[in-house]
C-alpha cells in the first residue's frame, strides 16, 4: 500500500497520521534554529520513545525520524534562500545545522545542487526532489511540488506538502538496482588476529563487536548482523557470496588486526555479497589508548556508512563518538571479559565476572561492564543452572540498578531488569505494564525475553510469532528466533509448521548448547521422539554441562523404553540436585515427570516445592502442555494465583486446551 492510499483509506488512519505530523512539524518549527534539537527531544514532545516514533513515521511516510527532521529543515532552508538575501551559512544556522559544511552536503544530496546556486536557478530547476532517478514522470511531479511549495503560508500547508512529497517519493518509478541499493545490510566478519599472539584474540573479537554495535545504531542501515551470529564464521572456508546468502545481507566487511609496540592497525575491505566486487578498503593506525581506539572505531563506522550511502544523523554521530571509558586497562579487562563470556560455560563465566569486576574497580562508571556481568548472572542462574537462583538475581539486580543510576535511559538495562523481574520475582503486574508499553517497539537483543518468552507463557503466541518474524528479519542467523517461532507455532496448533521450522535450522545449530537443549524438549512435545533423542545425544556427547532439564528428558525416555533402573538413576540425580539447592528447577522437572506417569499426588508435591524454591520454570505453569490433566485441580488454581498469573487477569487454560 503506498503512502497516498495509507493516508486516505479511512478517516481514523488519515486524521491520526496527519495530527501526528502536524504536532511534529510545529515542534520542529518552534525549535528550528536550535542545533541541539534532535530525535530524542522530538519524541519526548509527543510522549513517545524514539523507537516508537521511528516505527510510526516509517509506517506512515516511509522515513526515519532523523530524516523527517532533516528534510523539513532543508525544505525551510530552500524557502529562506529563495525569499531572503542571505548566505548558505546563515541559512544553515537559521534552520538548525551547527555545521555549514554538513548543511551544504545534505542540501546538495537532497536537491541535486548546492545551496549557493538557489538564487541563480529557475523555479523548475530547484523544485523538491522525488527520487534519485530522474525520469520524465518525476520532472512533472517535481513541478507540482513547486506549486505546493509556493502555497506554503502556514504550518498546516507545510504538513500537507510534506505528505505530498513523501507520496511522490514512494510512488515514483523505482531506480535501477545497479545504481541504488534497495537493501542496506551488512555483516562484519570477525577480524583476523594477525598480532602473532593467540592470547590477543580478545582484542580482535572486541573490535569486531564494537564496530557491529555502532553500525547497528545507524537507522538508515536496514540490517546489521549481530556479533553472536557471525562468530560461526570465524574459521569458515565459505566464500563471501555463500556467507552473504546465508546471512541475508548485501555487504560483507572483513579484515585483520595487528599490534606493534604501542600501535594498533586494522586493515578492512568491503565486498559486495552478490557480485563479489571489491567496494572499498582502508587501513587505520592508532596509538593503543582508549580515546584513540574509540576514535578508530568511529572512523571505521563512518567510512562504512559512507560507502553504503547510509546517512548518519547528528544524534547517531554523537553516539558513535561516545567514549564508554577513558581508562585503557579497564577497556582491556572488558574486552577479555567479553571474550570469556562468549564461550558460555561455567568456567568462562567465572573468568568473565572477575574481569568485569576489575574493569569496574578501575572505572566505576563503565556501564557496559555492569550490563554484561548482570547478563551472566541472569543466564547462569536461570538458563544454565550454574548459580543459586536468588543469589544470581540479587547480584544481577544490583548491577542493573547501578547501570541505570549512571544512565537512566539505558534501554538494555531496563529490559534486563524487567526480564529478571519476570523469571525471579514473578512480578507479572510490572512485566505486563512494560510489555503493553513496548508492544509495538520491542527491544532487540539476541534473546528478547519479553516479546517472545513472556508472550508465549502468558498465552500471546500469535504476538510472539509476529515478534520472532520481525527479529529474524533483523538477524536471520540468530539461534534463538527460529526456536521461539517453532514454539509459538506449536502453541497455535501448527505442529507440522513447527517441525519444519526446526528441521530447517537443525543443521545450522548442531553445536549450539541452547538450541540443542530447547529443540530436544520441543521435539518431545511435538511427538518427534527420535529427533528429540538425536538432539539430546548431541548435547551429552559435546558438552559437560548437565542441568536438570537433561536429567528429566533422560528419565522420561528411559521410562518409555521400560528401563526402570536407568529411570531411577536419572530421578536420583534430580533428587540430588534439589537436595543440594541447585538451580535449574529440579523440583519442576520432577513434577513434570510424575505428571506424565499419572501420579498427580507426586506432581503437586513437587510443584509446591518448586514454588517454595521460587524456581524460574514455574513461569511455565499456565502454558505447560504436560500439566493439562491437572488444570482443573484446586491445588493448581492455588499455585496459579500465588505465582501471579491472576494479577493480570489471565484465566486458567482449559484442561483440553493445547
Order of alpha helices (4+ residues) and beta strands (2+ residues): alpha-alpha-alpha-alpha-alpha-alpha-alpha-alpha-alpha-beta-beta-alpha-beta-alpha-alpha-beta-beta-beta-alpha-alpha-alpha-alpha-alpha-alpha-alpha-alpha-alpha-alpha-alpha-alpha-alpha-alpha-alpha-alpha-alpha-alpha
